[in-house]
């Protein structure tokens, strides 16, 4: 390790080691989520949700969280790989870089750009979710793993509602858990659509009617 960093500025060494630590922590975070449900990977977790051996909630939220953490880890790993290639004087262009456009941080930035006048306080980007409060009092949590796998939950006073794409024999591709806890057809989002378009439609719908009545 000392030979590797011999000609690297101290500040850069600190950044590289910090990035490596975050990547390690994300790996452990994913493992803890999966271990909490007694499964080895996201595929097994989803299968157990679909066959009913695990309850849809909170198991589907854990599935999304584990997947988002894994995607974030892979994205950071690629960034670090590219940076190390530059440090070593190799051709960074040979290392593929794929942007993850619906990561929590990317969603946070888009929300701040588009809805800055309707959001109270700060938009928080956690490792697996985005949290924010609208100016009509609605508190929203967004988890997006892919255009077809997501969960949008929100609180309004004592009301708890959500739209998600959890699998199940009696579930449509996406469905709405309404004020009474009943499962109804999703009135806002469409799986497969660009995630930001679904988020945009949801925020506008919640500003108009938090209960989606």
C-alpha positions in Angstrom: 0.0 0.0 0.0 2.8 2.4 0.8 4.3 1.8 -2.7 1.0 2.4 -4.3 0.6 5.8 -2.7 4.2 6.8 -2.9 3.6 9.6 -5.5 0.0 10.4 -4.5 -0.7 13.7 -2.7 -1.8 13.2 0.9 -5.3 14.8 0.3 -5.9 12.4 -2.5 -4.8 9.4 -0.4 -7.4 10.5 2.3 -10.1 10.8 -0.4 -9.3 7.3 -1.8 -9.3 5.7 1.6 -12.6 7.4 2.6 -14.2 6.2 -0.6 -13.1 2.7 0.0 -14.5 2.8 3.5 -17.9 4.0 2.2 -17.9 1.1 -0.3 -17.2 -1.3 2.5 -19.9 0.1 4.7 -22.4 -0.1 1.9 -21.6 -3.8 1.5 -22.1 -4.4 5.2 -25.3 -2.4 5.2 -26.8 -4.5 2.4 -25.8 -7.7 4.2 -27.5 -6.6 7.4 -30.7 -5.8 5.5 -30.8 -9.2 3.9 -29.8 -11.1 7.0 -32.7 -9.4 8.8 -35.0 -11.5 6.6 -32.9 -14.6 6.6 -32.1 -14.5 2.9 -28.9 -14.5 0.9 -29.7 -12.0 -1.8 -32.4 -9.7 -3.2 -33.7 -12.4 -5.6 -34.5 -14.7 -2.8 -36.1 -11.9 -0.8 -38.4 -11.0 -3.7 -39.3 -14.6 -4.3 -40.4 -15.0 -0.7 -42.5 -11.8 -0.9 -44.2 -13.0 -4.0 -45.0 -16.5 -2.6 -46.3 -15.0 0.6 -43.8 -16.4 3.0 -42.8 -12.9 3.9 -45.2 -10.0 4.5 -45.3 -7.5 1.7 -44.4 -4.8 4.1 -41.8 -4.2 5.4 -40.1 -6.9 3.3 -40.5 -5.0 0.0 -39.1 -1.9 1.5 -36.1 -4.0 2.6 -35.8 -5.4 -0.9 -35.7 -1.9 -2.4 -33.2 -0.7 0.2 -30.8 -3.6 -0.3 -31.0 -3.1 -4.1 -30.5 0.7 -3.9 -27.5 0.3 -1.5 -26.0 -2.3 -3.9 -26.5 0.0 -6.9 -24.9 2.9 -5.0 -22.0 0.7 -4.0 -21.4 -0.4 -7.5 -21.6 3.2 -8.8 -19.0 4.4 -6.2 -16.8 1.4 -6.9 -16.7 2.3 -10.6 -15.9 5.9 -9.7 -13.1 4.8 -7.5 -11.8 2.3 -10.1 -11.7 5.2 -12.6 -9.9 7.5 -10.2 -7.4 4.8 -9.3 -6.7 4.3 -13.0 -5.9 8.0 -13.4 -3.7 7.9 -10.3 -1.8 4.9 -11.8 -1.4 6.7 -15.1 -3.5 4.2 -17.0 -6.2 5.0 -19.5 -9.4 5.9 -17.5 -11.4 5.7 -20.7 -11.1 2.0 -20.8 -13.2 1.7 -17.6 -16.9 2.0 -18.3 -18.9 4.5 -16.3 -22.7 4.2 -16.1 -24.6 7.0 -14.5 -27.4 6.0 -12.2 -29.9 8.7 -12.9 -32.5 7.8 -10.2 -30.1 7.4 -7.3 -31.3 9.1 -4.1 -28.9 12.0 -4.7 -30.0 12.4 -8.3 -33.7 12.5 -7.2 -32.9 15.0 -4.5 -31.3 17.3 -7.1 -34.2 17.1 -9.4 -36.7 17.7 -6.7 -34.8 20.8 -5.6 -34.7 22.1 -9.2 -38.4 21.5 -10.0 -40.3 21.8 -6.7 -38.1 24.2 -4.7 -41.1 26.6 -4.2 -43.3 23.8 -2.8 -40.9 22.0 -0.6 -40.4 23.0 3.1 -36.9 22.6 4.5 -34.3 20.4 3.1 -34.6 17.4 0.8 -32.8 14.6 2.5 -31.0 11.9 0.4 -30.4 8.8 2.6 -28.5 5.7 1.4 -31.7 4.1 0.2 -34.4 6.8 0.1 -35.3 10.5 -0.4 -37.3 12.3 2.3 -39.0 15.7 2.0 -42.0 17.7 3.2 -44.4 19.6 0.9 -45.8 23.0 1.8 -49.3 21.4 2.4 -47.9 19.3 5.2 -47.4 16.0 3.3 -44.2 14.1 4.3 -42.9 11.9 1.4 -40.5 9.1 1.2 -39.3 7.8 -2.2 -37.4 4.5 -2.8 -36.6 3.8 -6.5 -34.6 0.8 -7.5 -35.6 0.7 -11.2 -38.4 2.0 -13.4 -40.5 -1.0 -12.5 -39.5 -1.4 -8.8 -40.3 1.4 -6.4 -42.2 2.5 -3.3 -43.6 5.9 -2.7 -45.0 6.5 0.8 -46.4 9.6 2.5 -47.9 10.9 5.7 -50.6 13.6 6.0 -51.6 14.2 9.5 -52.4 10.7 10.9 -53.0 9.3 7.4 -50.4 6.9 6.0 -50.6 6.0 2.3 -48.3 4.5 -0.3 -47.9 3.4 -3.9 -45.6 0.5 -4.6 -44.8 -2.4 -7.0 -44.5 -5.2 -4.5 -45.3 -8.6 -6.1 -48.1 -10.8 -5.0 -50.8 -13.1 -6.5 -53.5 -10.4 -5.8 -51.4 -7.4 -6.7 -51.3 -5.4 -9.9 -47.9 -4.3 -11.2 -48.3 -1.2 -9.1 -51.0 -0.5 -6.5 -52.2 2.1 -4.0 -52.7 1.4 -0.3 -55.4 4.0 0.6 -56.4 5.7 3.7 -58.3 2.7 5.0 -55.5 0.3 4.2 -57.3 -1.2 1.2 -55.4 -2.0 -1.9 -56.7 -0.2 -5.0 -55.5 0.4 -8.6 -52.6 2.9 -8.8 -54.1 6.2 -9.8 -50.8 8.0 -10.5 -47.7 6.0 -11.5 -47.0 3.6 -14.4 -44.3 0.9 -14.0 -41.7 1.1 -16.7 -42.1 4.9 -17.2 -39.1 7.1 -16.5 -38.8 7.2 -12.7 -38.7 11.0 -12.6 -41.9 11.2 -14.6 -43.7 9.0 -12.0 -42.2 11.2 -9.2 -43.2 14.4 -10.9 -46.8 13.1 -11.3 -46.9 11.9 -7.7 -45.8 15.2 -6.2 -48.2 17.2 -8.3 -51.0 14.8 -7.3 -50.2 15.1 -3.6 -50.1 18.8 -3.8 -53.6 18.7 -5.3 -55.0 16.0 -3.0 -52.9 14.2 -0.3 -55.4 11.4 -0.1 -55.7 10.8 -3.9 -59.4 10.5 -3.3 
